[in-house]
Amino acid sequence: MDICKEHNLDFIGIQETKSESFSATYLSSLAGNKHFCWKWLPARGTAGGILMGVDADNFDIVDWSVNTFSVSCKVMNKKDGFGSMITTVYGPVYDDKKEDFLLELRSICDNCEGPHIIGGDFNLVRSALDKSNGAVDQNWCDKFNLWIDECNLVELHLMGRKFT
């Protein structure tokens, strides 16, 4: 809540919420009592979950999409009419769902016109250098990098730390 107030955020994306639902009081306090619209992907048991919010005073919400591993919102800036898509992801930890995750991401990108910001916890890395212990499955690195390249995405590097 302090970060939201301090930085006057327009978008909020939280992964691994471990919650099935959220009260209006909690959501209002999370956004510093700003007028946010919210969607979420409920947690499965005690794992997963995504919460995403958009400042409705600054953006018109064109469409929401809640998928298996992501929540997306197509928005239009109220000041200049500029449209974009925001997606929050929480990728699977286990390998048996990673292919489905990448297919979902590809579908989202294929159906997006204009600028698109995708953030969250992918539970995938681009190389062994992205892991503190260096232990990675290169096959998944290659598939993740291929998806990034084919969707013409640009990685925004972390500032002030090496690992998430």
C-alpha distance (Angstrom), angle and dihedral (degrees) to the residues before:
residue distance angle dihedral
M1 . . .
D2 3.80 . .
I3 3.81 91.9 .
C4 3.81 91.2 50.5
K5 3.81 91.8 51.9
E6 3.80 95.1 41.7
H7 3.81 95.3 51.1
N8 3.82 99.3 34.5
L9 3.81 91.8 -131.9
D10 3.80 124.7 -154.8
F11 3.82 94.1 -166.7
I12 3.78 132.3 33.0
G13 3.81 124.8 -168.2
I14 3.80 120.8 177.4
Q15 3.79 124.2 -179.5
E16 3.79 130.1 -158.4
T17 3.77 93.6 22.9
K18 3.81 91.0 163.1
S19 3.83 87.2 -149.2
E20 3.77 132.6 115.4
S21 3.80 94.7 -156.3
F22 3.79 143.6 -1.6
S23 3.79 131.5 -136.8
A24 3.80 120.7 -122.1
T25 3.81 89.0 -120.5
Y26 3.80 92.2 55.2
L27 3.81 93.0 46.9
S28 3.80 92.3 48.4
S29 3.79 92.1 50.6
L30 3.81 92.1 45.6
A31 3.80 91.0 58.4
G32 3.80 93.5 46.6
N33 3.80 89.4 -105.6
K34 3.82 91.0 -62.9
H35 3.81 117.1 143.1
F36 3.81 101.6 -95.2
C37 3.80 128.3 165.9
W38 3.80 114.2 -142.4
K39 3.79 140.8 -157.9
W40 3.76 128.9 173.5
L41 3.73 144.1 -171.5
P42 3.81 105.7 -136.6
A43 3.78 119.6 -124.3
R44 3.78 117.8 -108.1
G45 3.78 104.0 -123.6
T46 3.79 106.0 -47.4
A47 3.81 96.8 -24.2
G48 3.78 136.1 80.8
G49 3.75 128.8 -3.5
I50 3.79 132.8 152.5
L51 3.80 129.3 -140.6
M52 3.79 119.7 -166.7
G53 3.79 129.9 179.8
V54 3.81 136.1 -177.3
D55 3.81 127.6 -162.1
A56 3.80 101.9 -113.5
D57 3.82 92.1 -165.0
N58 3.81 90.6 65.4
F59 3.82 102.6 29.6
D60 3.77 137.5 44.8
I61 3.77 110.3 -140.0
V62 3.79 109.5 -131.3
D63 3.80 98.2 177.7
W64 3.80 143.3 -14.3
S65 3.78 126.0 -149.1
V66 3.80 123.9 -168.9
N67 3.79 112.7 -169.4
T68 3.79 136.4 168.7
F69 3.83 96.1 -82.1
S70 3.80 104.0 12.1
V71 3.77 150.5 41.8
S72 3.82 118.2 -146.1
C73 3.77 133.3 -173.0
K74 3.78 127.6 -167.5
V75 3.81 107.9 -151.1
M76 3.78 139.8 -178.0
N77 3.78 121.5 -151.5
K78 3.82 108.7 -120.8
K79 3.81 93.0 -146.4
D80 3.81 100.5 53.5
G81 3.82 106.7 6.7
F82 3.82 92.0 -117.6
G83 3.81 110.8 158.0
S84 3.79 128.7 -149.8
M85 3.78 143.1 152.2
I86 3.80 127.1 -118.3
T87 3.82 121.1 -164.6
T88 3.79 129.2 -174.5
V89 3.82 115.9 -162.7
Y90 3.76 137.7 -168.6
G91 3.79 108.8 -170.5
P92 3.78 123.9 -152.9
V93 3.78 119.5 -95.4
Y94 3.80 94.5 -147.7
D95 3.80 122.7 72.8
D96 3.81 95.7 -130.7
K97 3.84 90.9 71.8
K98 3.83 99.9 37.9
E99 3.81 94.3 88.4
D100 3.82 90.1 52.9
F101 3.80 88.9 48.8
L102 3.81 93.0 53.2
L103 3.82 90.8 46.2
E104 3.81 89.8 52.8
L105 3.80 91.0 49.7
R106 3.80 91.6 48.6
S107 3.80 90.6 51.0
I108 3.81 91.3 50.4
C109 3.82 91.4 50.3
D110 3.81 93.3 44.7
N111 3.81 90.3 54.4
C112 3.80 96.5 45.7
E113 3.77 122.4 98.4
G114 3.78 117.0 -164.2
P115 3.80 131.4 0.7
H116 3.79 118.1 -5.3
I117 3.78 130.2 -171.0
I118 3.80 115.5 -161.4
G119 3.78 119.4 -174.5
G120 3.74 142.0 154.2
D121 3.76 138.0 78.6
F122 3.78 109.2 -32.9
N123 3.81 94.2 177.0
L124 3.81 83.9 -142.8
V125 3.78 129.5 96.5
R126 3.79 133.1 -154.4
S127 3.82 95.8 -134.8
A128 3.79 144.4 -9.8
L129 3.81 87.8 -92.7
D130 3.81 88.2 68.9
K131 3.81 92.1 63.4
S132 3.78 123.9 74.7
N133 3.81 90.8 -139.2
G134 3.82 95.8 36.0
A135 3.82 92.3 -131.3
V136 3.82 109.2 136.6
D137 3.78 140.0 146.5
Q138 3.82 101.4 -117.2
N139 3.81 90.5 -155.5
W140 3.83 90.3 65.4
C141 3.81 91.5 44.0
D142 3.80 89.1 54.4
K143 3.82 93.3 48.1
F144 3.81 92.1 46.8
N145 3.81 91.9 49.1
L146 3.80 90.9 47.4
W147 3.81 90.4 53.6
I148 3.82 91.0 48.6
D149 3.81 91.5 49.2
E150 3.80 96.6 44.3
C151 3.81 91.7 49.1
N152 3.83 90.8 48.1
L153 3.80 92.0 -124.8
V154 3.79 124.6 165.4
E155 3.79 119.0 -145.3
L156 3.78 115.4 -130.4
H157 3.78 106.0 -146.9
L158 3.78 123.1 -134.1
M159 3.76 117.6 -102.9
G160 3.78 120.1 -141.1
R161 3.80 97.9 7.2
K162 3.77 139.5 55.4
F163 3.81 103.3 -147.0
T164 3.78 133.1 36.9
